[in-house]
């Protein structure tokens, strides 16, 4: 029997009937091999029963949070831990982030083949308290030491404090030279555009993206054996392609070159598929480190398995319909995309509630959630359409829509 409900539409503040398609989600075959390294930047599940001030303090439901990571690993995806998708810098503080990293690394030990890379930043140093580049270096080194003590691999996150105190590209070169020289294993660098975080405007010492890219490529070229890859989130596929073609052809963890990890939540399908440019594999395609893979995990895994089997058309047929959903979740203000990711986890039964640390569930409108529901259904991403519909109706009722 068809399920129909009234949903808000963006124009005119009115309701319109919507009939759920309810097609069964595509699921990957167990044990399917993937031809790309694919990290999902995973969200955290808030503890709604904690007696805290939610705008000022964070409380995590650890069992539900780790269970979600186990789900991602079961699909063959890696976990990029304690990143911006986990509300790092938007509710998740450094002590809680370190506890999250510790618990994820412990859980990964019980899952054959599970991979984890963890965000290393400077977020315990308030940008206004950073007085010099040396302050930033010490902050990075503190988090670096704590994560490496746990046996973790680093994702060196972009630093708000560095963006504030750096005077030139040379300051970035100094900081990254120091961090990379000390790293115990190859790291993933992280270039987050200001659409994700306005405090990172002018990263690498300039607002000129091409000049910034020159600085980043130069830093990598000076330390190719210490860099696994770089994740860039600029939402500009041409910039990503241009940069990946310039990455060193040696170095990286296997000596076969430094990887490009796409962070482009608008154009990931074509960037992962690649363009077969050149004679070096790392120049012709992107691997993935994506927040949207949290929300579309089964489709991402199934599509990557098809790509590994040489079925490029099937890869695009599975992943293509997820792109409109991703573009909606990541629409401006892009930094509020975490709300859509957690909403998807609630619709699909991965958590019992739609609460977020920092009260971030309030950052999107009801009309936004309604369109997200339609797009998830269109992409066959509702694991249980009846459950998802009940939860959508609950949200509608909370907003006075019966």
C-alpha positions as CSV (number, residue, x, y, z in Angstrom):
1,X,0.0,0.0,0.0
2,X,1.4,3.4,-1.0
3,X,2.4,5.8,1.8
4,X,1.4,9.4,1.3
5,X,2.1,12.4,3.6
6,X,1.9,16.1,3.3
7,X,5.3,17.8,3.1
8,X,6.2,21.5,3.0
9,X,7.6,22.9,-0.2
10,X,10.2,25.6,-0.4
11,X,8.1,28.1,-2.3
12,X,5.1,29.7,-0.8
13,X,5.1,28.1,2.6
14,X,2.5,25.5,1.6
15,X,2.0,21.8,1.9
16,X,1.9,19.3,-1.0
17,X,1.1,15.6,-1.0
18,X,4.1,13.3,-1.5
19,X,3.8,9.5,-2.2
20,X,6.8,7.5,-1.0
21,X,8.4,5.4,-3.7
22,X,9.9,3.1,-1.0
23,X,12.2,1.2,-3.3
24,X,14.6,-1.2,-1.6
25,X,18.0,0.3,-1.0
26,X,20.9,-1.1,-2.9
27,X,23.1,-3.1,-0.7
28,X,26.7,-4.2,-1.4
29,X,27.7,-7.8,-1.5
30,X,29.4,-9.0,1.7
31,X,33.2,-8.9,1.4
32,X,33.1,-6.9,-1.8
33,X,36.5,-5.4,-2.8
34,X,36.8,-1.7,-3.4
35,X,39.1,-0.1,-5.9
36,X,39.4,3.1,-4.0
37,X,40.3,4.0,-0.4
38,X,37.1,5.4,0.9
39,X,36.8,7.1,4.3
40,X,33.5,8.2,5.6
41,X,33.8,11.2,7.9
42,X,31.5,9.9,10.6
43,X,29.0,11.8,12.8
44,X,28.5,11.4,16.5
45,X,25.3,10.5,18.3
46,X,24.3,12.9,21.1
47,X,23.1,11.6,24.4
48,X,19.7,13.3,24.7
49,X,19.2,12.3,28.4
50,X,22.3,14.0,29.6
51,X,21.5,16.9,32.0
52,X,23.7,19.5,30.3
53,X,23.5,22.9,28.7
54,X,23.5,21.6,25.1
55,X,24.8,24.9,23.5
56,X,27.7,24.9,25.9
57,X,28.5,21.2,26.7
58,X,28.7,18.0,24.7
59,X,27.4,14.6,25.8
60,X,27.9,11.6,23.5
61,X,26.0,8.4,23.4
62,X,29.1,6.2,23.1
63,X,27.4,2.9,22.3
64,X,25.4,4.3,19.4
65,X,28.3,6.3,18.1
66,X,30.6,3.3,18.0
67,X,27.9,1.1,16.6
68,X,27.6,3.4,13.7
69,X,31.3,3.1,13.0
70,X,31.0,-0.7,13.1
71,X,28.2,-0.4,10.5
72,X,30.5,1.7,8.2
73,X,33.3,-0.8,8.6
74,X,30.9,-3.7,7.7
75,X,30.3,-2.0,4.4
76,X,34.1,-1.8,3.6
77,X,34.4,1.9,4.3
78,X,37.0,3.5,6.5
79,X,36.3,6.0,9.2
80,X,37.7,9.5,9.3
81,X,37.4,10.1,13.0
82,X,36.7,13.3,14.9
83,X,36.5,15.5,11.8
84,X,34.1,18.3,11.0
85,X,31.3,15.8,10.3
86,X,31.6,14.8,14.0
87,X,31.0,18.5,14.8
88,X,34.6,19.1,15.6
89,X,34.8,22.8,16.3
90,X,31.0,23.0,16.3
91,X,30.2,21.3,19.6
92,X,32.8,18.6,19.9
93,X,35.7,19.7,22.0
94,X,39.2,18.3,22.0
95,X,39.0,16.1,25.2
96,X,35.8,14.5,23.9
97,X,37.4,14.2,20.5
98,X,40.3,12.3,21.9
99,X,38.0,10.0,23.8
100,X,36.1,9.4,20.6
101,X,39.4,8.6,18.8
102,X,40.4,6.2,21.6
103,X,37.1,4.3,21.5
104,X,37.1,4.1,17.7
105,X,40.7,2.7,17.6
106,X,39.8,0.2,20.2
107,X,36.7,-0.9,18.3
108,X,38.6,-1.2,15.1
109,X,40.8,-3.8,16.6
110,X,37.9,-6.3,16.6
111,X,37.1,-5.7,12.9
112,X,39.4,-7.3,10.3
113,X,40.5,-4.8,7.7
114,X,38.9,-1.8,9.5
115,X,40.8,1.5,8.8
116,X,40.7,4.6,10.9
117,X,42.4,8.0,10.5
118,X,41.9,10.6,13.1
119,X,41.6,14.4,13.1
120,X,44.6,16.2,14.6
121,X,44.1,19.9,14.9
122,X,44.6,22.9,17.2
123,X,41.0,23.4,18.4
124,X,41.9,23.3,22.1
125,X,43.8,26.6,21.4
126,X,41.2,29.4,20.9
127,X,42.2,31.4,17.8
128,X,42.2,34.6,19.8
129,X,44.6,33.1,22.3
130,X,47.2,32.2,19.6
131,X,49.8,34.9,19.5
132,X,52.4,33.3,17.3
133,X,53.1,30.5,14.9
134,X,55.0,28.8,17.7
135,X,51.7,28.6,19.7
136,X,50.1,26.8,16.7
137,X,53.0,24.4,16.4
138,X,52.8,23.5,20.1
139,X,49.0,23.0,19.8
140,X,49.4,20.6,16.8
141,X,52.2,18.7,18.6
142,X,50.0,18.2,21.7
143,X,47.2,16.6,19.7
144,X,49.7,14.7,17.5
145,X,51.4,13.1,20.4
146,X,48.1,12.1,22.0
147,X,46.7,10.5,18.9
148,X,50.0,8.7,18.0
149,X,50.3,7.4,21.6
150,X,47.0,5.6,20.9
151,X,48.5,4.2,17.7
152,X,46.4,6.4,15.5
153,X,47.0,7.7,12.0
154,X,46.8,11.4,11.6
155,X,44.6,13.6,9.5
156,X,46.2,17.0,9.9
157,X,43.2,19.3,10.0
158,X,43.3,22.9,8.9
159,X,43.8,25.3,11.8
160,X,41.7,28.3,12.6
161,X,44.5,29.6,14.9
162,X,47.0,29.3,12.1
163,X,44.8,31.1,9.7
164,X,44.6,33.9,12.3
165,X,48.3,34.4,13.1
166,X,50.0,33.4,9.8
167,X,51.4,36.4,8.0
168,X,52.5,34.6,4.8
169,X,52.8,31.3,3.0
170,X,56.2,30.9,4.7
171,X,54.4,30.6,8.1
172,X,52.4,27.7,6.7
173,X,55.5,26.1,5.3
174,X,57.2,26.3,8.7
175,X,54.3,24.8,10.6
176,X,53.7,21.9,8.2
177,X,57.5,21.2,7.9
178,X,57.6,20.8,11.6
179,X,54.6,18.5,11.9
180,X,55.4,16.3,8.9
181,X,59.0,15.9,10.0
182,X,57.8,14.4,13.3
183,X,55.0,12.2,12.0
184,X,55.4,8.5,12.8
185,X,53.5,7.4,9.7
186,X,52.2,9.1,6.5
187,X,49.5,11.6,7.2
188,X,46.5,12.9,5.3
189,X,46.5,16.7,5.0
190,X,43.2,18.5,5.1
191,X,42.3,21.7,3.1
192,X,38.9,22.9,4.1
193,X,37.5,25.7,2.1
194,X,35.9,28.7,3.8
195,X,32.4,27.6,2.6
196,X,32.8,24.9,5.3
197,X,34.4,27.2,7.8
198,X,34.6,30.9,7.3
199,X,37.4,31.2,9.9
200,X,39.7,29.3,7.3
201,X,39.5,32.0,4.6
202,X,42.9,32.7,3.1
203,X,44.4,29.3,4.1
204,X,47.9,28.7,2.9
205,X,48.6,32.4,3.2
206,X,46.5,33.8,0.4
207,X,42.9,34.1,-0.9
208,X,44.1,33.2,-4.4
209,X,43.3,29.5,-4.7
210,X,45.9,28.8,-7.4
211,X,48.6,30.5,-5.3
212,X,47.4,28.6,-2.2
213,X,47.6,25.4,-4.2
214,X,51.3,26.2,-5.1
215,X,52.1,26.4,-1.4
216,X,50.3,23.2,-0.5
217,X,51.9,21.3,-3.4
218,X,55.3,22.6,-2.4
219,X,54.9,21.4,1.2
220,X,53.9,18.0,0.0
221,X,56.7,17.8,-2.5
222,X,59.2,18.5,0.3
223,X,57.8,15.6,2.4
224,X,56.4,13.0,0.0
225,X,57.2,10.1,2.2
226,X,55.3,11.6,5.1
227,X,52.1,12.4,3.2
228,X,49.6,9.7,2.4
229,X,47.4,12.2,0.6
230,X,45.5,15.4,0.8
231,X,41.8,15.9,1.2
232,X,40.5,19.1,-0.3
233,X,37.0,20.4,0.2
234,X,36.7,23.4,-2.2
235,X,33.5,22.2,-4.0
236,X,35.4,22.9,-7.3
237,X,36.1,19.8,-9.3
238,X,38.5,21.6,-11.7
239,X,40.7,22.8,-8.9
240,X,40.8,19.3,-7.4
241,X,41.7,17.7,-10.8
242,X,44.4,20.3,-11.4
243,X,46.0,19.6,-8.0
244,X,45.9,15.8,-8.1
245,X,47.8,16.0,-11.4
246,X,50.6,17.9,-9.6
247,X,51.0,15.5,-6.6
248,X,54.3,13.7,-6.2
249,X,54.5,10.4,-8.2
250,X,56.6,8.8,-5.4
251,X,56.1,8.7,-1.7
252,X,52.8,8.0,0.1
253,X,52.4,4.9,2.2
254,X,53.2,2.5,-0.6
255,X,55.7,4.5,-2.5
256,X,53.4,4.8,-5.5
257,X,52.6,8.5,-5.1
258,X,50.6,10.9,-2.9
259,X,46.8,10.4,-3.2
260,X,44.1,12.9,-3.7
261,X,41.2,12.3,-1.3
262,X,38.2,14.1,-2.7
263,X,36.2,16.1,-0.2
264,X,33.9,17.5,-3.0
265,X,30.4,16.6,-1.8
266,X,29.0,18.1,-5.1
267,X,31.1,16.2,-7.7
268,X,32.4,13.1,-5.9
269,X,31.0,10.5,-8.4
270,X,33.0,11.8,-11.4
271,X,36.1,12.6,-9.4
272,X,36.2,9.1,-7.9
273,X,35.6,7.5,-11.3
274,X,38.6,9.6,-12.6
275,X,39.7,10.7,-16.1
276,X,42.6,8.2,-16.6
277,X,45.0,11.2,-17.0
278,X,48.7,10.4,-17.4
279,X,50.7,7.3,-16.6
280,X,50.4,7.5,-12.8
281,X,47.3,6.1,-11.2
282,X,47.2,8.7,-8.5
283,X,47.0,11.5,-11.1
284,X,44.0,10.0,-12.9
285,X,41.5,9.5,-10.1
286,X,40.5,10.5,-6.6
287,X,40.1,8.4,-3.5
288,X,37.5,9.6,-1.0
289,X,37.2,11.2,2.4
290,X,33.7,12.5,2.4
291,X,31.0,13.5,4.9
292,X,28.3,12.5,2.5
293,X,29.5,8.9,2.7
294,X,28.1,8.8,6.2
295,X,24.6,9.5,4.8
296,X,24.8,7.3,1.7
297,X,27.1,4.5,3.0
298,X,25.3,1.5,1.4
299,X,25.1,3.1,-2.0
300,X,28.7,4.3,-1.8
301,X,30.0,0.8,-0.9
302,X,27.9,-0.8,-3.6
303,X,29.0,1.7,-6.2
304,X,32.7,1.4,-5.3
305,X,32.5,-2.4,-5.6
306,X,31.0,-2.1,-9.1
307,X,33.9,0.3,-10.0
308,X,36.4,-2.3,-8.7
309,X,34.7,-4.9,-10.9
310,X,35.1,-2.7,-14.0
311,X,31.4,-1.8,-14.1
312,X,31.7,1.9,-14.5
313,X,28.2,2.4,-15.9
314,X,26.7,0.6,-12.9
315,X,28.9,2.7,-10.6
316,X,27.4,5.9,-12.0
317,X,23.9,4.4,-12.0
318,X,24.1,3.8,-8.2
319,X,26.0,6.9,-7.2
320,X,24.6,9.4,-9.6
321,X,21.1,9.6,-7.9
322,X,22.8,10.4,-4.6
323,X,24.4,13.6,-5.9
324,X,21.2,15.7,-5.7
325,X,20.7,14.6,-2.1
326,X,24.3,15.5,-1.3
327,X,24.1,18.9,-3.0
328,X,21.0,19.6,-0.9
329,X,22.6,18.5,2.4
330,X,25.6,20.6,1.6
331,X,23.8,23.7,0.3
332,X,24.9,27.1,1.8
333,X,25.5,27.7,4.6
334,X,27.6,24.6,3.9
335,X,28.8,24.3,7.5
336,X,25.4,23.2,8.6
337,X,25.5,20.0,6.5
338,X,26.1,17.9,9.7
339,X,22.4,18.4,10.5
340,X,21.3,16.6,7.3
341,X,23.8,13.8,7.9
342,X,22.4,13.2,11.4
343,X,18.8,13.5,10.1
344,X,19.5,10.7,7.6
345,X,20.9,8.5,10.4
346,X,17.7,9.1,12.4
347,X,15.4,8.4,9.4
348,X,17.3,5.1,8.8
349,X,17.1,3.9,12.3
350,X,20.8,4.2,13.3
351,X,19.8,6.3,16.3
352,X,16.6,6.7,18.3
353,X,16.4,10.5,18.2
354,X,17.1,13.6,16.2
355,X,19.2,15.6,18.7
356,X,22.7,16.9,18.1
357,X,25.5,18.2,20.3
358,X,25.4,21.9,20.4
359,X,21.7,21.9,19.5
360,X,22.7,21.8,15.8
361,X,19.5,20.1,14.8
362,X,18.0,23.6,14.7
363,X,20.2,24.9,11.9
364,X,18.0,23.8,9.0
365,X,14.3,24.5,8.2
366,X,11.4,22.1,8.1
367,X,11.2,22.7,4.3
368,X,14.9,21.7,4.0
369,X,14.2,18.4,5.9
370,X,11.1,17.7,3.7
371,X,13.2,18.1,0.5
372,X,15.9,15.9,2.0
373,X,13.3,13.2,2.7
374,X,12.1,13.4,-1.0
375,X,15.6,13.2,-2.3
376,X,16.6,10.3,-0.1
377,X,13.6,8.4,-1.3
378,X,14.4,9.2,-4.9
379,X,17.9,7.9,-4.4
380,X,16.6,4.6,-2.8
381,X,18.3,5.5,0.5
382,X,15.5,4.9,3.0
383,X,16.4,1.6,4.6
384,X,12.9,1.2,6.0
385,X,10.4,3.5,4.3
386,X,7.7,2.9,6.9
387,X,10.0,3.8,9.8
388,X,11.4,6.8,7.9
389,X,7.9,8.0,7.2
390,X,6.8,7.7,10.8
391,X,9.8,9.7,11.9
392,X,9.2,12.3,9.2
393,X,5.6,12.6,10.5
394,X,7.0,13.0,14.0
395,X,9.1,15.9,12.9
396,X,6.2,17.5,11.1
397,X,4.0,17.2,14.2
398,X,6.6,18.9,16.3
399,X,6.4,21.8,13.8
400,X,2.6,22.0,13.9
401,X,2.0,20.0,10.7
402,X,-0.5,17.3,11.4
